[in-house]
Amino acid sequence: MNPGAQNLKATNEDEIGKLLKESKTIAVVGLSDSPLRPSYGVSAYMQGHGYKIIPVNPAIKGALGEKAVATLADVKGKIDIVDVFRRSEFVAEIVDEAIRLKVPAIWLQEGVIDDQAADKARKSGIQVVMDKCILKEHRARFR
C-alpha cells in the first residue's frame, strides 16, 4: 500500500477545492528556474491561473519573473500555501519552518511523503495535502 494513501483519505476533496479557491499566494519550496523541471511547469500553470508564486530556493536568483528567496522565513508578506518540490527527507525541516511562520497549508507534491511531519503539521493547525499534484487538483476542479 502507498505510504501516503491513509493521508490521501484524510484530506477531503472539498477541502482541497476550498483551499485552492481561497488561496492567492503559493511559496514553492524547491522551485527550479529550468522550464524542463516539473516544479517550473506546475508553478507556471498556477501563476497563469492567478496565483502569486514565490520561488523558495537558495540556488537560484529567480523564476517565472519572481525573485527567489532562500528560505520560507525570507518571504515578505502572507503565504497561503507552501508547495513542496523537495525529496521526502527534507519535509520535516520545511514543516518546522512552516509551523514557526504559522502558514495555513502545506502541499506535498506527488511522491513527497512524510507521515510524521504531516501529522505534526496537522496538530499545529496546518492543513496538509500529501502526495498530490496541485496542478492536477486545480485542473480537475477549475477547468
TIRO-2110 file (N, C-alpha, C; in Angstrom, 1 decimal):
// TIRO-2110
0.8, -1.2, 0.0, N, 1, A
0.0, 0.0, 0.0, CA, 1, A
0.9, 1.2, 0.0, C, 1, A
0.5, 2.2, -0.7, N, 2, A
1.2, 3.5, -0.8, CA, 2, A
1.2, 4.1, 0.6, C, 2, A
2.4, 4.5, 1.1, N, 3, A
2.5, 5.1, 2.5, CA, 3, A
1.6, 6.3, 2.7, C, 3, A
1.4, 7.1, 1.6, N, 4, A
0.6, 8.3, 1.7, CA, 4, A
-0.9, 8.0, 1.6, C, 4, A
-1.3, 6.8, 1.3, N, 5, A
-2.7, 6.5, 1.0, CA, 5, A
-3.6, 6.9, 2.1, C, 5, A
-3.2, 6.6, 3.4, N, 6, A
-4.1, 6.9, 4.5, CA, 6, A
-4.3, 8.5, 4.6, C, 6, A
-3.2, 9.2, 4.3, N, 7, A
-3.4, 10.7, 4.4, CA, 7, A
-4.2, 11.2, 3.2, C, 7, A
-4.2, 10.5, 2.1, N, 8, A
-5.0, 11.0, 1.0, CA, 8, A
-6.5, 11.0, 1.4, C, 8, A
-6.9, 9.9, 2.1, N, 9, A
-8.2, 9.8, 2.6, CA, 9, A
-8.5, 10.9, 3.6, C, 9, A
-7.5, 11.3, 4.4, N, 10, A
-7.7, 12.3, 5.4, CA, 10, A
-8.0, 13.7, 4.9, C, 10, A
-7.6, 13.9, 3.6, N, 11, A
-7.8, 15.2, 3.0, CA, 11, A
-9.1, 15.1, 2.2, C, 11, A
-10.1, 15.7, 2.7, N, 12, A
-11.4, 15.7, 1.9, CA, 12, A
-11.3, 16.5, 0.6, C, 12, A
-11.8, 15.9, -0.4, N, 13, A
-11.7, 16.6, -1.8, CA, 13, A
-12.3, 18.0, -1.7, C, 13, A
-13.4, 18.2, -1.0, N, 14, A
-13.9, 19.6, -0.9, CA, 14, A
-13.0, 20.5, -0.2, C, 14, A
-12.2, 20.0, 0.7, N, 15, A
-11.2, 20.9, 1.4, CA, 15, A
-10.2, 21.3, 0.4, C, 15, A
-9.8, 20.5, -0.5, N, 16, A
-8.8, 20.9, -1.5, CA, 16, A
-9.4, 22.0, -2.4, C, 16, A
-10.6, 21.8, -2.8, N, 17, A
-11.2, 22.8, -3.7, CA, 17, A
-11.3, 24.1, -3.0, C, 17, A
-11.7, 24.1, -1.7, N, 18, A
-11.8, 25.3, -0.9, CA, 18, A
-10.5, 26.0, -0.7, C, 18, A
-9.5, 25.2, -0.4, N, 19, A
-8.1, 25.7, -0.2, CA, 19, A
-7.6, 26.4, -1.5, C, 19, A
-7.8, 25.7, -2.6, N, 20, A
-7.4, 26.3, -3.9, CA, 20, A
-8.2, 27.6, -4.3, C, 20, A
-9.4, 27.6, -3.9, N, 21, A
-10.3, 28.8, -4.2, CA, 21, A
-9.9, 30.0, -3.4, C, 21, A
-9.6, 29.7, -2.1, N, 22, A
-9.4, 30.8, -1.2, CA, 22, A
-7.9, 31.3, -1.2, C, 22, A
-7.0, 30.5, -1.7, N, 23, A
-5.6, 30.9, -1.6, CA, 23, A
-5.2, 31.8, -2.8, C, 23, A
-4.2, 32.7, -2.5, N, 24, A
-3.7, 33.6, -3.5, CA, 24, A
-2.2, 33.5, -3.7, C, 24, A
-1.5, 33.2, -2.7, N, 25, A
0.0, 33.2, -2.7, CA, 25, A
0.5, 31.8, -2.4, C, 25, A
1.4, 31.3, -3.3, N, 26, A
2.0, 30.0, -3.1, CA, 26, A
3.5, 30.1, -3.0, C, 26, A
4.1, 29.8, -1.9, N, 27, A
5.6, 29.7, -1.8, CA, 27, A
6.0, 28.3, -2.2, C, 27, A
6.8, 28.2, -3.3, N, 28, A
7.1, 26.9, -3.9, CA, 28, A
8.6, 26.6, -3.5, C, 28, A
8.7, 25.7, -2.5, N, 29, A
10.0, 25.3, -2.0, CA, 29, A
10.6, 24.2, -3.0, C, 29, A
11.8, 24.6, -3.5, N, 30, A
12.4, 23.7, -4.5, CA, 30, A
12.1, 24.1, -5.9, C, 30, A
11.5, 25.3, -6.1, N, 31, A
11.2, 25.7, -7.5, CA, 31, A
12.5, 25.9, -8.3, C, 31, A
12.5, 25.3, -9.4, N, 32, A
13.7, 25.4, -10.3, CA, 32, A
13.5, 26.5, -11.3, C, 32, A
14.6, 27.1, -11.8, N, 33, A
14.5, 28.1, -12.8, CA, 33, A
14.6, 27.5, -14.2, C, 33, A
14.6, 26.1, -14.3, N, 34, A
14.6, 25.4, -15.6, CA, 34, A
13.2, 25.1, -16.0, C, 34, A
12.8, 25.5, -17.2, N, 35, A
11.5, 25.2, -17.7, CA, 35, A
11.3, 23.7, -18.0, C, 35, A
12.4, 22.9, -17.9, N, 36, A
12.3, 21.5, -18.1, CA, 36, A
11.9, 20.7, -16.8, C, 36, A
11.9, 21.4, -15.7, N, 37, A
11.7, 20.7, -14.4, CA, 37, A
10.2, 20.8, -14.1, C, 37, A
9.6, 19.7, -13.5, N, 38, A
8.2, 19.7, -13.1, CA, 38, A
7.8, 20.9, -12.2, C, 38, A
8.7, 21.3, -11.3, N, 39, A
8.3, 22.4, -10.4, CA, 39, A
8.1, 23.7, -11.2, C, 39, A
8.8, 23.9, -12.3, N, 40, A
8.6, 25.1, -13.1, CA, 40, A
7.3, 25.1, -13.8, C, 40, A
7.0, 23.9, -14.5, N, 41, A
5.8, 23.8, -15.2, CA, 41, A
4.6, 23.9, -14.4, C, 41, A
4.6, 23.3, -13.2, N, 42, A
3.4, 23.3, -12.3, CA, 42, A
3.2, 24.8, -11.8, C, 42, A
4.3, 25.4, -11.4, N, 43, A
4.3, 26.8, -10.9, CA, 43, A
3.8, 27.8, -12.0, C, 43, A
4.3, 27.5, -13.2, N, 44, A
3.9, 28.4, -14.4, CA, 44, A
2.3, 28.3, -14.6, C, 44, A
1.8, 27.0, -14.5, N, 45, A
0.4, 26.8, -14.6, CA, 45, A
-0.4, 27.6, -13.6, C, 45, A
0.1, 27.4, -12.3, N, 46, A
-0.6, 28.1, -11.2, CA, 46, A
-0.5, 29.6, -11.3, C, 46, A
0.6, 30.1, -11.7, N, 47, A
0.8, 31.5, -11.9, CA, 47, A
-0.2, 32.0, -13.1, C, 47, A
-0.3, 31.2, -14.1, N, 48, A
-1.2, 31.5, -15.2, CA, 48, A
-2.7, 31.5, -14.8, C, 48, A
-3.0, 30.9, -13.7, N, 49, A
-4.3, 30.9, -13.1, CA, 49, A
-4.5, 31.9, -12.0, C, 49, A
-3.7, 32.9, -11.9, N, 50, A
-3.9, 34.0, -11.0, CA, 50, A
-3.2, 33.9, -9.6, C, 50, A
-2.4, 32.8, -9.4, N, 51, A
-1.7, 32.7, -8.1, CA, 51, A
-0.4, 33.5, -8.1, C, 51, A
0.0, 34.1, -7.0, N, 52, A
1.3, 34.7, -6.9, CA, 52, A
2.2, 33.6, -6.5, C, 52, A
3.3, 33.4, -7.2, N, 53, A
4.3, 32.4, -7.0, CA, 53, A
5.5, 33.0, -6.4, C, 53, A
6.0, 32.4, -5.3, N, 54, A
7.2, 32.9, -4.6, CA, 54, A
8.2, 31.7, -4.7, C, 54, A
9.3, 31.8, -5.5, N, 55, A
10.3, 30.8, -5.5, CA, 55, A
11.1, 30.7, -4.2, C, 55, A
11.2, 29.6, -3.6, N, 56, A
12.0, 29.4, -2.4, CA, 56, A
13.1, 28.4, -2.7, C, 56, A
14.2, 28.9, -3.0, N, 57, A
15.4, 28.0, -3.5, CA, 57, A
16.6, 28.9, -3.4, C, 57, A
17.5, 28.5, -2.5, N, 58, A
18.8, 29.3, -2.3, CA, 58, A
19.7, 29.2, -3.5, C, 58, A
19.5, 28.3, -4.4, N, 59, A
20.4, 28.0, -5.5, CA, 59, A
20.0, 28.8, -6.8, C, 59, A
18.9, 29.6, -6.8, N, 60, A
18.5, 30.4, -8.0, CA, 60, A
18.3, 31.8, -7.6, C, 60, A
18.4, 32.7, -8.6, N, 61, A
18.1, 34.1, -8.4, CA, 61, A
16.6, 34.4, -8.5, C, 61, A
15.9, 33.6, -9.3, N, 62, A
14.5, 33.8, -9.5, CA, 62, A
14.0, 32.9, -10.6, C, 62, A
12.6, 32.9, -10.7, N, 63, A
12.0, 32.0, -11.7, CA, 63, A
10.6, 32.6, -12.0, C, 63, A
10.1, 32.5, -13.2, N, 64, A
8.8, 32.9, -13.6, CA, 64, A
8.6, 34.4, -13.4, C, 64, A
9.7, 35.2, -13.5, N, 65, A
9.6, 36.6, -13.3, CA, 65, A
9.6, 37.1, -11.8, C, 65, A
9.8, 36.1, -10.9, N, 66, A
9.7, 36.4, -9.5, CA, 66, A
11.1, 36.2, -8.9, C, 66, A
11.5, 37.1, -8.0, N, 67, A
12.8, 37.0, -7.3, CA, 67, A
12.7, 35.8, -6.3, C, 67, A
13.7, 35.0, -6.2, N, 68, A
13.7, 33.9, -5.3, CA, 68, A
14.2, 34.3, -3.9, C, 68, A
13.8, 33.6, -2.9, N, 69, A
14.2, 33.7, -1.6, CA, 69, A
14.9, 32.4, -1.1, C, 69, A
15.8, 32.5, -0.2, N, 70, A
16.5, 31.3, 0.3, CA, 70, A
15.7, 30.4, 1.1, C, 70, A
14.8, 30.9, 2.0, N, 71, A
14.0, 30.1, 2.9, CA, 71, A
12.6, 30.7, 3.1, C, 71, A
11.7, 30.0, 3.6, N, 72, A
10.4, 30.5, 3.9, CA, 72, A
10.4, 31.7, 4.8, C, 72, A
11.3, 31.7, 5.7, N, 73, A
11.4, 32.9, 6.6, CA, 73, A
11.7, 34.2, 5.9, C, 73, A
12.3, 34.1, 4.7, N, 74, A
12.7, 35.3, 3.9, CA, 74, A
11.5, 35.8, 3.1, C, 74, A
10.4, 35.1, 3.1, N, 75, A
9.2, 35.6, 2.3, CA, 75, A
8.6, 36.8, 3.0, C, 75, A
8.4, 37.8, 2.2, N, 76, A
7.8, 39.1, 2.7, CA, 76, A
6.3, 38.9, 2.4, C, 76, A
5.5, 39.1, 3.4, N, 77, A
4.0, 39.0, 3.2, CA, 77, A
3.5, 37.6, 3.5, C, 77, A
2.2, 37.5, 3.3, N, 78, A
1.4, 36.3, 3.7, CA, 78, A
1.6, 35.2, 2.7, C, 78, A
1.8, 34.0, 3.2, N, 79, A
1.8, 32.8, 2.4, CA, 79, A
0.5, 32.0, 2.7, C, 79, A
-0.2, 31.6, 1.6, N, 80, A
-1.4, 30.8, 1.8, CA, 80, A
-1.1, 29.3, 1.7, C, 80, A
-0.2, 28.9, 0.8, N, 81, A
0.2, 27.5, 0.7, CA, 81, A
1.7, 27.4, 0.5, C, 81, A
2.3, 26.5, 1.2, N, 82, A
3.7, 26.1, 0.9, CA, 82, A
3.6, 24.8, 0.1, C, 82, A
4.1, 25.0, -1.2, N, 83, A
4.1, 23.8, -2.1, CA, 83, A
5.5, 23.3, -2.2, C, 83, A
5.6, 22.0, -1.8, N, 84, A
7.0, 21.4, -1.6, CA, 84, A
7.3, 20.5, -2.8, C, 84, A
8.4, 20.9, -3.5, N, 85, A
9.0, 20.1, -4.5, CA, 85, A
10.4, 19.7, -4.1, C, 85, A
10.5, 19.1, -2.9, N, 86, A
11.8, 18.6, -2.4, CA, 86, A
11.6, 17.1, -2.0, C, 86, A
12.7, 16.3, -1.9, N, 87, A
12.6, 14.9, -1.5, CA, 87, A
12.0, 14.8, -0.1, C, 87, A
11.3, 13.7, 0.1, N, 88, A
10.6, 13.5, 1.4, CA, 88, A
11.5, 13.7, 2.6, C, 88, A
12.8, 13.4, 2.5, N, 89, A
13.7, 13.5, 3.7, CA, 89, A
13.9, 15.0, 4.1, C, 89, A
13.5, 16.0, 3.3, N, 90, A
13.6, 17.4, 3.7, CA, 90, A
12.3, 18.0, 4.2, C, 90, A
11.2, 17.2, 4.2, N, 91, A
9.9, 17.7, 4.6, CA, 91, A
9.8, 18.1, 6.0, C, 91, A
10.4, 17.3, 7.0, N, 92, A
10.3, 17.7, 8.4, CA, 92, A
10.8, 19.1, 8.7, C, 92, A
11.9, 19.4, 8.1, N, 93, A
12.5, 20.7, 8.3, CA, 93, A
11.6, 21.8, 7.7, C, 93, A
11.1, 21.6, 6.6, N, 94, A
10.2, 22.6, 5.9, CA, 94, A
8.9, 22.7, 6.8, C, 94, A
8.4, 21.6, 7.3, N, 95, A
7.2, 21.7, 8.2, CA, 95, A
7.5, 22.5, 9.4, C, 95, A
8.6, 22.3, 10.0, N, 96, A
9.0, 23.0, 11.2, CA, 96, A
9.0, 24.5, 11.0, C, 96, A
9.6, 24.9, 9.8, N, 97, A
9.6, 26.3, 9.4, CA, 97, A
8.2, 26.9, 9.2, C, 97, A
7.4, 26.1, 8.5, N, 98, A
6.0, 26.5, 8.3, CA, 98, A
5.2, 26.7, 9.6, C, 98, A
5.5, 25.8, 10.5, N, 99, A
4.8, 25.9, 11.8, CA, 99, A
5.2, 27.2, 12.5, C, 99, A
6.5, 27.5, 12.5, N, 100, A
7.0, 28.7, 13.1, CA, 100, A
6.4, 30.0, 12.5, C, 100, A
6.2, 29.9, 11.1, N, 101, A
5.6, 31.0, 10.4, CA, 101, A
4.1, 31.1, 10.4, C, 101, A
3.5, 30.0, 11.0, N, 102, A
2.0, 29.9, 11.1, CA, 102, A
1.4, 29.9, 9.7, C, 102, A
2.0, 29.2, 8.7, N, 103, A
1.4, 29.0, 7.4, CA, 103, A
0.2, 28.2, 7.5, C, 103, A
-0.9, 28.6, 6.8, N, 104, A
-2.2, 27.8, 6.9, CA, 104, A
-2.2, 26.4, 6.2, C, 104, A
-1.4, 26.2, 5.1, N, 105, A
-1.4, 25.0, 4.4, CA, 105, A
-0.1, 24.6, 3.8, C, 105, A
0.1, 23.3, 3.8, N, 106, A
1.3, 22.7, 3.2, CA, 106, A
0.9, 21.7, 2.2, C, 106, A
1.4, 21.8, 1.0, N, 107, A
1.1, 20.9, -0.1, CA, 107, A
2.3, 20.1, -0.5, C, 107, A
2.3, 18.8, -0.3, N, 108, A
3.4, 17.9, -0.7, CA, 108, A
3.1, 17.3, -2.0, C, 108, A
3.9, 17.6, -3.0, N, 109, A
3.6, 17.1, -4.4, CA, 109, A
3.7, 15.6, -4.5, C, 109, A
3.3, 15.0, -5.6, N, 110, A
3.3, 13.6, -5.9, CA, 110, A
4.6, 13.0, -5.5, C, 110, A
4.6, 11.9, -4.7, N, 111, A
5.8, 11.2, -4.4, CA, 111, A
6.5, 11.8, -3.2, C, 111, A
6.1, 13.0, -2.7, N, 112, A
6.6, 13.6, -1.5, CA, 112, A
5.8, 13.2, -0.3, C, 112, A
6.3, 12.3, 0.6, N, 113, A
5.5, 11.7, 1.6, CA, 113, A
6.3, 11.7, 2.9, C, 113, A
5.8, 12.2, 4.0, N, 114, A
6.3, 12.1, 5.3, CA, 114, A
5.2, 12.2, 6.3, C, 114, A
4.7, 11.0, 6.7, N, 115, A
3.5, 10.9, 7.6, CA, 115, A
3.7, 11.6, 8.9, C, 115, A
4.9, 11.4, 9.5, N, 116, A
5.2, 12.0, 10.8, CA, 116, A
5.2, 13.6, 10.7, C, 116, A
5.8, 14.1, 9.7, N, 117, A
5.8, 15.6, 9.5, CA, 117, A
4.4, 16.1, 9.2, C, 117, A
3.6, 15.3, 8.4, N, 118, A
2.3, 15.7, 8.1, CA, 118, A
1.4, 15.8, 9.4, C, 118, A
1.6, 14.7, 10.2, N, 119, A
0.8, 14.7, 11.5, CA, 119, A
1.2, 15.9, 12.4, C, 119, A
2.5, 16.2, 12.4, N, 120, A
2.9, 17.3, 13.3, CA, 120, A
2.3, 18.6, 12.8, C, 120, A
2.3, 18.8, 11.5, N, 121, A
1.7, 20.0, 10.9, CA, 121, A
0.2, 20.1, 11.2, C, 121, A
-0.5, 19.0, 11.0, N, 122, A
-1.9, 19.0, 11.3, CA, 122, A
-2.2, 19.3, 12.8, C, 122, A
-1.4, 18.8, 13.7, N, 123, A
-1.5, 19.0, 15.1, CA, 123, A
-1.3, 20.5, 15.4, C, 123, A
-0.5, 21.2, 14.6, N, 124, A
-0.3, 22.6, 14.7, CA, 124, A
-1.3, 23.5, 14.0, C, 124, A
-2.3, 22.8, 13.5, N, 125, A
-3.4, 23.6, 12.8, CA, 125, A
-3.2, 23.8, 11.4, C, 125, A
-2.2, 23.2, 10.7, N, 126, A
-1.9, 23.4, 9.3, CA, 126, A
-2.6, 22.4, 8.5, C, 126, A
-3.3, 22.8, 7.5, N, 127, A
-3.9, 21.9, 6.5, CA, 127, A
-2.8, 21.2, 5.7, C, 127, A
-2.9, 19.9, 5.5, N, 128, A
-1.9, 19.2, 4.7, CA, 128, A
-2.5, 18.4, 3.6, C, 128, A
-1.9, 18.6, 2.4, N, 129, A
-2.3, 17.8, 1.3, CA, 129, A
-1.0, 17.1, 0.9, C, 129, A
-1.0, 15.7, 0.8, N, 130, A
0.2, 15.0, 0.6, CA, 130, A
0.1, 14.0, -0.6, C, 130, A
1.2, 14.0, -1.4, N, 131, A
1.3, 13.0, -2.5, CA, 131, A
0.2, 13.3, -3.5, C, 131, A
0.0, 14.6, -3.8, N, 132, A
-1.0, 15.0, -4.9, CA, 132, A
-0.4, 16.2, -5.6, C, 132, A
-0.6, 16.3, -6.9, N, 133, A
-0.1, 17.4, -7.7, CA, 133, A
-1.1, 18.5, -7.7, C, 133, A
-0.6, 19.7, -7.3, N, 134, A
-1.5, 20.9, -7.2, CA, 134, A
-2.1, 21.3, -8.5, C, 134, A
-1.3, 21.1, -9.6, N, 135, A
-1.8, 21.4, -11.0, CA, 135, A
-3.0, 20.5, -11.3, C, 135, A
-2.8, 19.2, -11.1, N, 136, A
-3.8, 18.2, -11.4, CA, 136, A
-5.1, 18.4, -10.6, C, 136, A
-4.9, 18.8, -9.3, N, 137, A
-6.1, 19.0, -8.5, CA, 137, A
-6.8, 20.3, -8.9, C, 137, A
-6.0, 21.3, -9.3, N, 138, A
-6.6, 22.6, -9.7, CA, 138, A
-7.4, 22.4, -11.0, C, 138, A
-6.7, 21.7, -12.0, N, 139, A
-7.3, 21.4, -13.3, CA, 139, A
-8.6, 20.6, -13.2, C, 139, A
-8.6, 19.7, -12.3, N, 140, A
-9.8, 18.8, -12.1, CA, 140, A
-11.0, 19.6, -11.6, C, 140, A
-10.8, 20.7, -10.9, N, 141, A
-11.8, 21.5, -10.3, CA, 141, A
-12.2, 22.7, -11.0, C, 141, A
-11.2, 23.4, -11.7, N, 142, A
-11.5, 24.7, -12.2, CA, 142, A
-11.2, 24.8, -13.7, C, 142, A
-11.4, 23.8, -14.5, N, 143, A
-11.1, 23.8, -15.9, CA, 143, A
-11.8, 24.9, -16.6, C, 143, A
END
